[in-house]
Each structure stands twice: as structure tokens, then as C-alpha cells.
Amino acid sequence: MLNLSIIEESGKYTSAEVESVTIPSVKGRFTVFPNHAPIMCVVVPGEVQYVKKGGDSKERYSVRGGVARIENNNIMLCLEQ
């Protein structure tokens, strides 16, 4: 399982346990699964998608940009909306 934290520029904070997260980055879209290698990247305008624990729903999150940090099954997204 992954721990996802989303912090918006407005200060809104969202967190969830998820199975995967797909992030639009300057090098293209990529999907993070448990035990992904550590990485930091720039998030470009597009849509962040994540599958909540249990796999029964896919959430979509429209973004204008930001940064992502993935490490030790923790994903932190600091996003502009």
C-alpha cells in the first residue's frame, strides 16, 4: 500500500491509502506502485489519478503543476490547482 498526501497551494490537505498513483511529469506520465524507487519530479498540467485501497474506485485530480516526492511508499504531492 502507498500513503498519498496532497497539499494544494490553498492549504487544503488530502491523504489516503492507495494502490497506485499516476502522475503527469515533464518526462511523461508515470505510475507509482508500492516499493517504487525514490524520486522527485516536476508535475506538469494534467490529471493525477489514484486507485484507493481495495481498488474499487479511481479518483481523478486536475492539476496545473507542482512537485512530487516518492520515497518509502510515501507520495507527497505539492500542487497548484
C-alpha positions as CSV (number, residue, x, y, z in Angstrom):
1,M,0.0,0.0,0.0
2,L,1.0,3.6,-0.6
3,N,0.4,6.6,1.6
4,L,-0.6,9.6,-0.6
5,S,-0.6,13.1,0.7
6,I,-1.8,16.0,-1.5
7,I,-1.1,19.6,-0.4
8,E,-2.7,22.3,-2.5
9,E,-1.5,25.9,-2.7
10,S,-4.7,27.0,-1.0
11,G,-3.6,25.0,2.1
12,K,-6.1,22.2,1.6
13,Y,-4.7,18.8,2.6
14,T,-5.9,15.4,1.5
15,S,-4.5,12.0,2.4
16,A,-5.4,8.4,1.5
17,E,-4.1,4.9,1.4
18,V,-3.8,4.0,-2.3
19,E,-2.7,1.1,-4.5
20,S,-1.2,3.2,-7.3
21,V,-0.8,6.8,-8.4
22,T,-0.4,8.1,-12.0
23,I,1.4,11.5,-12.2
24,P,1.9,13.8,-15.2
25,S,5.6,14.8,-15.3
26,V,8.0,16.7,-17.6
27,K,9.2,13.2,-18.8
28,G,5.7,11.9,-19.4
29,R,3.0,10.2,-17.3
30,F,4.2,7.5,-14.9
31,T,2.5,5.2,-12.4
32,V,3.8,4.6,-8.9
33,F,3.2,1.2,-7.3
34,P,4.4,0.0,-3.8
35,N,8.2,-0.2,-3.4
36,H,8.8,2.3,-6.2
37,A,12.4,3.7,-6.3
38,P,12.8,7.1,-4.6
39,I,12.3,10.1,-7.0
40,M,11.4,13.7,-7.0
41,C,9.9,15.3,-10.1
42,V,8.1,18.3,-11.5
43,V,4.4,17.8,-12.0
44,V,3.0,19.4,-15.2
45,P,-0.6,20.4,-16.1
46,G,-2.8,17.4,-16.4
47,E,-4.6,14.9,-14.3
48,V,-3.3,12.9,-11.2
49,Q,-5.1,9.6,-10.9
50,Y,-5.1,7.3,-8.0
51,V,-6.7,4.0,-7.0
52,K,-7.9,3.8,-3.4
53,K,-7.2,0.9,-1.2
54,G,-9.4,-2.0,-2.2
55,G,-9.2,-1.0,-5.9
56,D,-12.9,-0.2,-6.1
57,S,-12.6,3.5,-7.2
58,K,-10.3,5.6,-9.3
59,E,-10.0,9.2,-8.2
60,R,-9.0,12.0,-10.7
61,Y,-7.4,15.2,-9.7
62,S,-6.9,18.0,-12.2
63,V,-3.7,20.0,-11.6
64,R,-1.8,22.9,-13.1
65,G,1.6,21.8,-11.9
66,G,3.7,21.2,-8.8
67,V,6.2,18.8,-7.4
68,A,6.1,15.2,-6.3
69,R,8.3,13.2,-3.9
70,I,8.1,9.5,-3.8
71,E,10.1,7.6,-1.0
72,N,9.5,4.6,1.2
73,N,5.9,4.0,-0.1
74,N,5.0,7.6,0.7
75,I,4.0,10.0,-2.0
76,M,3.8,13.7,-1.3
77,L,2.3,16.0,-4.0
78,C,2.5,19.8,-3.6
79,L,0.2,21.0,-6.3
80,E,-1.2,24.1,-8.0
81,Q,-4.9,23.7,-8.9
